Amino acid sequence: MTTVHLGLPLPSRTADPCLPGLCAPDTTPAGPDNRLWDTHGRVATDLRVSVTDRCNLRCRYCMPAEGLDWLPGDDLLTTDEFIRVLTVAVRDLGVRAIRFTGGEPLLRRDLEEIVAAVTGLDERPDIAMTTNGLGLTRRIGGLVDAGLTRVNISLDTVDAARFAEITRRDRLGDVLDGLAAARAAGLHPVKVNAVLPDRSDLSRLPDLLRFCLDHGYQLRVIEQMPLDAGHDWDRASMVTADEILATLQAGFDLRPDPTPRGADPAQTWLVDGYTEPHGGPARVGVIASVTRPFCGDCDRTRLTADGALRNCLFATSETSLLPALRGGPLSVDTDAAIARLWRGNAWAKGPGHAVNSAGFHQPDRPMSAIGG
């Protein structure tokens, strides 16, 4: 695996070899097999799928109070299109894990149908979802029956007033109910994703971790990333991983997790004195995408709700699958075209996200339109 020093300016991304048409087989870059290789020796096996850009919260670090100009409905992939693309990813490209995201994925009424179709593939992938938890109590049974195996629920604080201030919605109770429903449905581990919008939130962080430990959830604290719709992110005001870890260590006995991290974005610690519901030590993780990038081990590829492939969360270019999906009658050749486009997009992946370089350019799409 190539190790990349990410503190230096990164070279410009290679032009996408597959835009705007469909690559010919003999011109598509490729690795030693049909999987999603890039030029730095990494293979993408983990697919993040944004099924909608819409959300029913208005978190201040993500979008404005009035929301955004949502993608037109006709631009979104249909149920059948999602199933077709995900089938190609698993059957032909070696994808072994799929995480459904948004916006808020529970706003897709057909999510259970899509999950069930992927679950039915011969090479069944691990299927997870990231959600804000609103409405999860009504959907969790059907999603688990369809094949959902893991869930991450976004929750930045258990202080009701602060939750309402961050999300602009008084819905903390619904999120807590969603967490409890996921645990009752037998999903394990149930992970909590937290972002600290302000340094004042550090004082509330121990309460959030204690809540997670007491209820058997795994907390993941994520550095705020430059993916807000208003492009107001400021490196100087961002709560760093060092600050997060120092705050947690002041109130808890944390020990380095001996389990190999692999391509997991979270660095984890064992919390002494606490155990998980199924036994074993409790864990807490920190995802330091900005200050401790893990790009050299990245194994992710992304699909947006309108059918665009992205080889990095911070990519400044993308590859649309719509010409392949809607350019004519669907056939085996359509599947081959999707696969070629995807391999080309993966091949063009840069060594790292360049957030720490002077020339960093924030993606035009906000997080809600990319997917977590």
C-alpha positions as CSV (number, residue, x, y, z in Angstrom):
1,M,0.0,0.0,0.0
2,T,1.3,3.4,-1.0
3,T,1.8,5.8,1.9
4,V,1.2,9.5,0.9
5,H,2.5,12.5,2.7
6,L,-0.6,14.7,2.6
7,G,0.7,17.9,4.1
8,L,2.2,18.9,0.7
9,P,0.3,20.4,-2.3
10,L,-1.1,17.6,-4.4
11,P,-0.9,17.3,-8.2
12,S,-3.9,18.1,-10.3
13,R,-6.3,15.2,-10.8
14,T,-6.1,13.3,-14.0
15,A,-8.8,14.3,-16.4
16,D,-11.7,11.8,-16.3
17,P,-11.1,9.4,-19.2
18,C,-14.8,8.6,-19.6
19,L,-16.6,12.0,-19.9
20,P,-18.9,12.7,-21.5
21,G,-19.4,9.5,-23.5
22,L,-18.8,5.8,-22.9
23,C,-15.2,4.7,-22.9
24,A,-14.1,2.1,-25.4
25,P,-12.8,-1.1,-23.7
26,D,-9.3,-0.7,-25.0
27,T,-8.9,2.9,-23.7
28,T,-10.2,2.4,-20.2
29,P,-7.5,2.5,-17.6
30,A,-7.4,-0.6,-15.4
31,G,-5.5,-2.4,-12.7
32,P,-4.5,-6.0,-12.8
33,D,-8.1,-7.3,-12.5
34,N,-11.6,-5.9,-13.0
35,R,-11.9,-4.3,-9.6
36,L,-11.8,-0.5,-8.9
37,W,-8.1,0.1,-8.8
38,D,-6.4,3.5,-8.8
39,T,-2.9,4.5,-9.8
40,H,-1.7,4.5,-6.2
41,G,-2.4,0.8,-5.6
42,R,-5.6,1.1,-3.7
43,V,-8.8,-0.8,-4.5
44,A,-12.2,0.6,-3.8
45,T,-14.4,-2.1,-2.2
46,D,-16.6,0.1,0.0
47,L,-19.4,2.0,-1.8
48,R,-21.2,5.0,-0.3
49,V,-24.6,5.5,-2.0
50,S,-26.5,8.8,-1.5
51,V,-30.1,8.0,-2.4
52,T,-31.4,11.5,-1.9
53,D,-30.0,15.0,-1.3
54,R,-33.0,16.0,0.8
55,C,-32.9,16.2,4.6
56,N,-35.5,16.9,7.3
57,L,-33.0,18.6,9.6
58,R,-31.2,21.8,9.0
59,C,-27.9,21.4,10.8
60,R,-26.0,24.7,10.8
61,Y,-22.7,23.2,9.7
62,C,-24.4,21.6,6.7
63,M,-27.1,23.7,5.2
64,P,-29.0,27.0,5.6
65,A,-32.3,27.2,7.5
66,E,-34.4,27.4,4.4
67,G,-32.7,24.3,2.9
68,L,-31.2,24.0,-0.5
69,D,-32.3,23.8,-4.1
70,W,-32.9,20.1,-4.2
71,L,-32.1,18.0,-7.2
72,P,-35.0,17.8,-9.6
73,G,-37.0,14.5,-9.2
74,D,-36.4,13.5,-12.8
75,D,-32.6,13.7,-12.2
76,L,-32.7,11.2,-9.4
77,L,-31.9,7.5,-10.1
78,T,-35.1,5.4,-10.1
79,T,-35.5,2.3,-8.1
80,D,-34.6,0.1,-11.0
81,E,-31.6,2.3,-12.0
82,F,-30.2,2.1,-8.4
83,I,-30.6,-1.7,-8.4
84,R,-28.9,-2.0,-11.8
85,V,-25.9,0.1,-10.9
86,L,-25.5,-1.5,-7.5
87,T,-25.7,-5.0,-9.2
88,V,-22.8,-4.0,-11.5
89,A,-20.8,-2.7,-8.5
90,V,-21.1,-6.0,-6.6
91,R,-21.1,-8.5,-9.4
92,D,-18.6,-7.0,-11.7
93,L,-16.4,-4.5,-9.8
94,G,-15.7,-6.2,-6.4
95,V,-17.7,-4.0,-4.1
96,R,-18.1,-5.8,-0.8
97,A,-19.7,-3.2,1.4
98,I,-22.5,-0.7,0.7
99,R,-23.6,2.1,2.9
100,F,-26.8,4.0,2.1
101,T,-26.7,7.7,3.0
102,G,-28.3,11.0,2.0
103,G,-29.2,13.7,2.7
104,E,-31.5,11.6,4.8
105,P,-31.9,8.1,3.2
106,L,-35.2,7.4,5.1
107,L,-36.8,10.0,2.8
108,R,-36.6,7.5,0.0
109,R,-39.8,5.4,0.2
110,D,-38.2,2.7,-1.9
111,L,-35.2,2.2,0.3
112,E,-36.3,-1.2,1.6
113,E,-36.8,-2.4,-2.0
114,I,-33.3,-1.3,-3.0
115,V,-31.8,-2.9,0.1
116,A,-33.6,-6.2,-0.5
117,A,-32.5,-6.3,-4.2
118,V,-28.8,-5.9,-3.2
119,T,-29.2,-8.4,-0.4
120,G,-30.4,-10.9,-3.0
121,L,-27.2,-10.8,-5.0
122,D,-25.0,-13.9,-5.2
123,E,-22.0,-12.0,-3.7
124,R,-24.1,-10.3,-0.9
125,P,-22.3,-7.2,0.4
126,D,-22.4,-5.9,3.9
127,I,-25.2,-3.4,4.0
128,A,-25.2,-0.4,6.3
129,M,-26.9,3.0,6.6
130,T,-26.2,6.4,8.0
131,T,-29.3,8.3,9.1
132,N,-30.4,11.1,11.3
133,G,-32.7,8.7,13.0
134,L,-36.0,10.6,12.4
135,G,-38.6,8.1,11.4
136,L,-36.3,5.1,12.1
137,T,-38.7,3.6,14.6
138,R,-41.3,3.1,11.7
139,R,-38.8,1.8,9.2
140,I,-36.2,-0.3,11.1
141,G,-38.2,-3.6,11.0
142,G,-38.7,-3.5,7.2
143,L,-35.0,-2.5,6.6
144,V,-33.7,-5.3,8.8
145,D,-36.0,-7.7,7.1
146,A,-34.7,-6.4,3.7
147,G,-31.1,-7.1,4.8
148,L,-29.7,-4.1,6.7
149,T,-27.0,-5.2,9.1
150,R,-25.5,-2.0,10.6
151,V,-26.6,1.6,11.2
152,N,-24.9,4.9,12.1
153,I,-27.1,7.5,13.6
154,S,-26.1,11.2,13.7
155,L,-26.3,12.8,17.1
156,D,-24.2,15.7,18.1
157,T,-25.4,16.2,21.6
158,V,-27.9,14.9,24.2
159,D,-28.6,18.4,25.4
160,A,-32.1,19.1,24.1
161,A,-31.7,22.9,23.8
162,R,-28.3,22.5,22.0
163,F,-29.7,19.9,19.7
164,A,-32.5,22.2,18.6
165,E,-30.0,25.0,18.1
166,I,-27.7,22.9,15.9
167,T,-30.4,21.2,13.8
168,R,-33.0,24.0,13.9
169,R,-35.5,21.3,14.8
170,D,-36.8,20.1,18.3
171,R,-36.5,16.4,17.5
172,L,-34.0,15.0,20.0
173,G,-36.6,12.6,21.3
174,D,-37.2,11.1,17.9
175,V,-33.5,10.5,17.4
176,L,-33.2,8.8,20.8
177,D,-36.2,6.6,19.9
178,G,-34.5,5.7,16.6
179,L,-31.4,4.6,18.4
180,A,-33.4,2.5,20.8
181,A,-35.3,0.9,17.9
182,A,-32.1,0.0,16.1
183,R,-30.7,-1.6,19.2
184,A,-34.0,-3.5,19.8
185,A,-34.0,-4.8,16.2
186,G,-30.7,-6.5,17.0
187,L,-28.3,-4.4,15.0
188,H,-24.8,-4.3,16.4
189,P,-22.9,-2.2,16.8
190,V,-25.2,0.8,16.7
191,K,-22.9,3.7,16.1
192,V,-23.4,7.4,16.9
193,N,-21.8,9.9,14.6
194,A,-21.1,13.3,16.2
195,V,-19.8,16.6,14.9
196,L,-18.8,19.4,17.3
197,P,-19.7,22.6,15.5
198,D,-18.1,24.8,18.1
199,R,-15.5,24.5,20.8
200,S,-18.2,25.2,23.4
201,D,-19.5,21.8,22.5
202,L,-16.4,20.1,23.9
203,S,-17.8,20.6,27.4
204,R,-20.9,18.5,26.4
205,L,-18.9,15.7,24.8
206,P,-18.3,13.6,28.0
207,D,-22.1,13.5,28.5
208,L,-22.6,12.3,25.0
209,L,-20.0,9.5,25.4
210,R,-21.4,8.5,28.8
211,F,-24.9,8.3,27.2
212,C,-23.5,6.0,24.5
213,L,-21.6,3.8,26.9
214,D,-24.7,3.5,29.2
215,H,-26.9,2.5,26.3
216,G,-24.5,0.2,24.4
217,Y,-23.8,2.5,21.4
218,Q,-20.4,3.2,19.9
219,L,-19.6,6.9,19.6
220,R,-17.6,8.3,16.6
221,V,-16.6,11.9,16.9
222,I,-15.9,13.5,13.4
223,E,-13.9,16.6,12.7
224,Q,-16.0,19.1,10.9
225,M,-15.1,19.0,7.2
226,P,-15.2,21.8,4.5
227,L,-18.4,20.4,2.9
228,D,-21.0,23.0,4.1
229,A,-23.3,24.5,1.6
230,G,-22.3,28.1,2.4
231,H,-18.6,27.4,2.2
232,D,-18.1,29.0,5.6
233,W,-15.9,26.3,7.0
234,D,-12.8,27.7,8.7
235,R,-9.8,25.6,9.7
236,A,-8.9,27.9,12.6
237,S,-12.3,27.4,14.3
238,M,-12.6,23.7,13.6
239,V,-12.6,21.4,16.7
240,T,-9.6,19.2,16.1
241,A,-9.0,15.5,16.9
242,D,-6.4,16.5,19.5
243,E,-8.9,18.6,21.4
244,I,-11.6,15.9,21.1
245,L,-9.2,13.2,22.4
246,A,-7.9,15.4,25.3
247,T,-11.5,16.1,26.4
248,L,-12.4,12.4,26.4
249,Q,-9.2,11.4,28.2
250,A,-9.9,13.9,30.9
251,G,-13.0,12.0,31.9
252,F,-12.4,8.5,30.8
253,D,-9.6,5.9,30.9
254,L,-8.9,5.3,27.2
255,R,-6.5,2.7,25.9
256,P,-5.4,2.3,22.2
257,D,-7.4,-0.3,20.5
258,P,-5.2,-3.3,19.5
259,T,-7.5,-4.3,16.6
260,P,-6.0,-3.4,13.3
261,R,-7.6,-0.3,11.9
262,G,-7.3,-1.3,8.2
263,A,-9.3,1.1,6.0
264,D,-11.7,2.2,8.8
265,P,-11.8,6.0,8.9
266,A,-12.1,6.0,12.8
267,Q,-9.1,5.5,15.1
268,T,-10.6,3.8,18.1
269,W,-9.8,3.5,21.8
270,L,-11.0,1.0,24.4
271,V,-12.9,2.6,27.3
272,D,-11.9,1.0,30.6
273,G,-14.7,0.0,32.9
274,Y,-17.3,-0.3,30.2
275,T,-18.4,-3.3,28.0
276,E,-20.5,-3.6,24.9
277,P,-23.9,-5.3,25.0
278,H,-22.5,-8.4,23.3
279,G,-19.4,-8.6,25.5
280,G,-16.0,-7.2,24.9
281,P,-14.6,-3.8,25.7
282,A,-16.5,-0.6,24.8
283,R,-15.0,1.6,22.2
284,V,-15.0,5.2,21.1
285,G,-13.6,6.5,17.9
286,V,-12.3,9.8,16.4
287,I,-12.4,10.4,12.6
288,A,-9.8,13.0,11.9
289,S,-10.3,13.6,8.2
290,V,-8.6,17.0,8.3
291,T,-5.8,16.8,10.8
292,R,-4.9,13.1,10.5
293,P,-5.9,12.1,6.9
294,F,-6.1,8.4,6.1
295,C,-6.3,8.8,2.4
296,G,-3.4,6.3,1.8
297,D,-5.7,3.5,3.0
298,C,-8.9,4.7,1.5
299,D,-11.1,1.9,0.0
300,R,-14.2,4.0,-0.8
301,T,-16.1,5.0,-4.0
302,R,-19.2,7.1,-4.1
303,L,-22.5,7.3,-6.0
304,T,-24.7,10.3,-5.8
305,A,-28.5,10.3,-6.0
306,D,-28.4,11.7,-9.5
307,G,-26.0,9.0,-10.8
308,A,-22.6,10.6,-10.5
309,L,-19.5,8.7,-9.5
310,R,-17.1,10.3,-7.1
311,N,-13.7,8.8,-6.2
312,C,-13.2,11.0,-3.2
313,L,-15.5,12.9,-0.8
314,F,-13.6,16.1,-1.8
315,A,-13.3,15.3,-5.5
316,T,-13.6,18.3,-7.8
317,S,-14.8,16.2,-10.8
318,E,-17.2,13.4,-11.2
319,T,-18.5,10.9,-13.8
320,S,-22.2,10.7,-14.7
321,L,-23.7,7.3,-15.3
322,L,-26.9,8.9,-16.8
323,P,-25.6,8.7,-20.4
324,A,-25.1,5.0,-20.0
325,L,-28.4,4.4,-18.1
326,R,-30.7,6.7,-20.2
327,G,-28.9,6.9,-23.6
328,G,-30.8,4.1,-25.2
329,P,-32.2,0.6,-24.6
330,L,-30.8,-1.1,-21.6
331,S,-28.7,-4.2,-22.4
332,V,-25.7,-6.2,-21.3
333,D,-23.7,-3.5,-23.1
334,T,-25.2,-0.9,-20.6
335,D,-23.7,-2.9,-17.7
336,A,-20.4,-3.0,-19.4
337,A,-20.5,0.7,-20.0
338,I,-21.3,1.4,-16.4
339,A,-18.3,-0.8,-15.3
340,R,-15.9,1.0,-17.7
341,L,-17.0,4.4,-16.5
342,W,-16.6,3.3,-12.9
343,R,-13.1,1.9,-13.5
344,G,-12.1,5.1,-15.2
345,N,-13.4,7.2,-12.4
346,A,-11.6,5.1,-9.8
347,W,-8.3,5.1,-11.8
348,A,-8.3,8.9,-11.8
349,K,-8.4,9.1,-8.0
350,G,-5.7,11.4,-6.6
351,P,-3.4,10.5,-3.7
352,G,-5.2,12.5,-1.1
353,H,-7.9,15.2,-0.5
354,A,-5.6,18.2,-0.4
355,V,-7.6,19.9,2.4
356,N,-4.2,20.8,4.0
357,S,-2.8,22.4,0.9
358,A,-2.8,26.1,0.1
359,G,-4.6,25.5,-3.2
360,F,-7.5,23.4,-1.8
361,H,-10.8,24.0,-3.5
362,Q,-14.0,23.0,-1.7
363,P,-16.3,20.8,-3.8
364,D,-19.2,22.6,-5.3
365,R,-21.6,19.9,-3.9
366,P,-22.3,20.1,-0.2
367,M,-22.2,17.0,2.0
368,S,-26.0,16.6,1.7
369,A,-25.6,16.1,-2.0
370,I,-22.5,13.9,-1.8
371,G,-23.4,11.5,1.0
372,G,-21.4,10.7,4.1
